[in-house]
Amino acid sequence: MTIYDIRVIAENMGIDPRKLNKTDLIRLIQLKEGNTPCYKTAVAYCDQKDCLWRSDCLK
């Protein structure tokens, strides 16, 4: 997913994406969804099987 795609998601959720980097933006989206803001914090394992960001996070 590109940063443009992520910014569109954020804007649709009422988040102003202009001053946030990718990691902070995704974590804010996770919070807004009611999820744990855990993007890029997993170390080799993630139990969030349905997370939209999972594949990018575990790269």
C-alpha positions in Angstrom: 0.0 0.0 0.0 1.4 3.4 -0.9 1.6 6.4 1.3 -1.0 8.0 -0.9 -3.4 5.1 -0.2 -2.8 5.4 3.5 -3.4 9.2 3.4 -6.7 8.6 1.6 -7.8 6.1 4.3 -6.8 8.6 7.0 -8.7 11.5 5.4 -11.8 9.3 5.1 -11.6 8.7 8.8 -11.3 12.4 9.6 -7.5 12.3 10.2 -5.3 15.1 8.8 -2.3 13.2 7.3 -0.2 16.1 6.2 2.3 16.2 9.1 2.6 12.5 9.9 5.0 9.9 8.7 3.8 6.5 7.5 4.3 4.7 10.8 2.6 7.4 12.9 -0.2 7.7 10.5 -0.9 3.9 10.5 -0.8 3.8 14.3 -3.3 6.7 14.4 -5.6 4.9 12.0 -5.3 1.8 14.2 -6.3 3.8 17.2 -9.3 5.3 15.4 -10.4 1.8 14.4 -10.3 0.8 18.1 -7.3 -1.4 17.7 -3.9 -1.4 19.4 -1.5 1.0 17.7 1.1 -1.7 17.2 2.3 -1.1 13.6 6.1 -2.0 13.3 6.4 -3.1 16.9 6.1 -6.9 16.4 9.3 -8.9 16.6 8.9 -11.9 14.2 5.4 -12.7 15.4 2.0 -11.0 15.2 -1.3 -12.4 16.5 -3.4 -9.8 14.6 -4.4 -12.0 11.7 -7.1 -9.6 10.2 -5.0 -6.4 10.4 -4.9 -4.4 7.2 -1.3 -3.5 7.8 0.0 -7.0 8.8 1.9 -7.9 5.7 3.7 -4.5 5.5 4.4 -4.5 9.2 6.1 -7.9 9.3 8.4 -7.2 6.3 
